[in-house]
Amino acid sequence: MNLTEQCLRENPKSYSVWHQRCWVMERMPEPDWKRELTLCARCLNIDERNFHCWDYREFVVQKAGISSEEEFEFSTTKILSNFSNYSSWHYRSRILTKMFGTMSEEIPIVDDKYREELDLVMNATFTDPNDTSAWFYQRWLLDKCMTTCRLWRAQIKKDMAVVVIDNNILIKPISLSLLVNDKTVDAQWQLHPDEKFAKLRIAEFSSSLEDLDRAKEVSVKLQETLYQLSYSELERVWIYKDNSSLHKKNSNDEQLNEQLKSYNQLSEMEPNNKWALLTGVLLMKKINFKKFYTDILNNLSALSKIDSLRKNYYKDLRSKLLVEYKLLEIWKEESDLEIQSRIDLSGLDLTKLHNNHYFSFFEEVNLGANQLENSLYQLSTLQQCVKLSLSSNGLTSLKRFPILCNLEVLSLRNNKLTSTKEIISLIKQHKNLKRLDLRDNSVCEEIDIAEIQNANPYVDVCLK
């Protein structure tokens, strides 16, 4: 113990020394946990941002049986003495989640405490608008807090099942099964993308479910929860849809609107403060995405100029919000037993396809006139897509283009493709491809039609 204490005096941010001290304390016959709390307090008085010490304090608190209420007061004292303290804000978020956690996905803690924390963090951001600590805590308060793994949408046909899960799935495998009339269907689920935490699961049945349209009950069991599906006479499939997020209203909209007004005033006083603008974006999205849609885009445009070093980040965030807005518009127009099959996202200057699992059910996707040259891998969830346009996207390579089993029509017009080998590979991988538009690409001057026909004699390649 003396050795580690001397070492911490020399280097108070040494991972090895803090781990060694934990190891020693756990093996002492009569550890003095109160002394360790005193040591932590001394270290944090010297450097309030020493996250190693904050982590060690959490370890000591658990062993010493210190109540969450006491630690909450401790974090409050530290924050009020210095708002510029990432570690104390983060420590506070962990304590609050333990003490006042909620099952709501919209807020991380219960409503009363949530309101108090919003007031506290707003005071901190106005005290020092250029310090980032409180702004990051404000972001945590405004972010969605989804803690459960739940079914978002499912579509069951006679020959296949498509299931989309609406949350970040844990790395460990999840339990997923399909039941028809209370009997489990033999289904091998394929993950898209091919990762353990993929949100899209597709199963093709070894034998067709011929009596599916006459079934009395179809359900999907995810973990321990059973979701009942409804039969759509129009589409002749079984459907499940979770539309709970479409009509939600915050219980504290009045407070959020007041904060938005305050941050707008701060932006007028300090036009180069990026945090006020960015927090304004998050507030507007949370209050009423549709109402503030234009203002959100204007804020992002201003941010790209004010904080030009991170303009690509703001472009990606803009893409995320544009796609989310378009999807919300489509979902609101759908009936309960309808799933739209088309989406047009052309001409939006998208740089990324965030939340690409939401594209799983579209059969026709127009992504023309965007900037998706580095995002081809994100198309892997378009497994039901029959017609896809990627024209005018600045594509220089197809190496990361995923295999889309149902793809029949693909437009790659007006890009910068030069590799015949990549075109041939794409044609070979997509056996159902019937039409490929390659006009206005450099590769058109070199491509060998005979080689294409050898790869797939049924595909019509348009070169001129």
Number of C-alpha atoms within 10 A of each C-alpha: 11 8 9 17 15 12 16 16 10 10 11 19 15 13 11 10 19 20 14 12 18 14 11 13 18 11 9 9 7 8 14 12 19 13 11 18 18 12 15 21 17 13 18 18 12 11 13 20 16 19 18 17 24 20 15 17 22 18 13 21 19 12 13 15 9 15 10 16 12 11 18 17 12 14 20 17 12 19 22 12 10 12 21 21 21 21 21 25 21 19 18 21 20 15 17 21 13 12 14 14 16 16 13 15 14 18 19 24 23 16 17 10 14 18 16 11 18 18 14 16 21 18 14 21 23 15 11 13 19 17 17 16 21 26 21 17 20 22 14 15 20 20 16 14 17 16 14 14 17 18 22 17 21 24 20 25 19 17 14 17 20 21 26 22 20 19 17 14 17 12 10 8 10 13 10 16 17 21 17 16 12 11 11 14 13 14 17 13 18 15 17 21 18 11 11 14 18 20 25 28 22 22 18 17 17 11 11 12 16 11 9 20 15 8 13 11 16 22 23 22 16 18 14 8 13 15 17 15 20 18 21 15 11 8 12 13 19 24 24 24 20 13 13 8 10 11 7 12 12 14 10 13 14 11 14 19 16 11 18 21 13 16 22 17 13 18 17 12 10 13 14 16 17 21 20 25 24 19 21 23 21 17 23 19 18 20 19 15 19 13 11 16 16 10 15 23 16 13 19 22 15 19 22 17 13 16 14 12 9 12 17 12 16 19 19 17 17 22 20 18 18 20 20 17 15 13 15 15 13 14 17 12 11 11 9 15 17 17 21 14 15 16 16 13 19 18 14 16 19 25 21 22 21 18 14 17 23 20 24 24 22 20 19 21 21 17 24 24 20 20 19 21 20 15 16 18 17 20 21 21 27 27 22 18 24 20 19 20 21 25 23 22 25 19 22 15 17 18 13 14 15 19 17 20 16 17 22 18 19 21 22 22 23 20 23 18 21 19 17 18 12 15 20 18 14 18 21 15 15 18 18 18 24 17 18 19 20 22 18 18 19 17 19 18 12 10 17 12 13 10 13 20 15 11 18 19 13 14 19 15 19 13 16 10
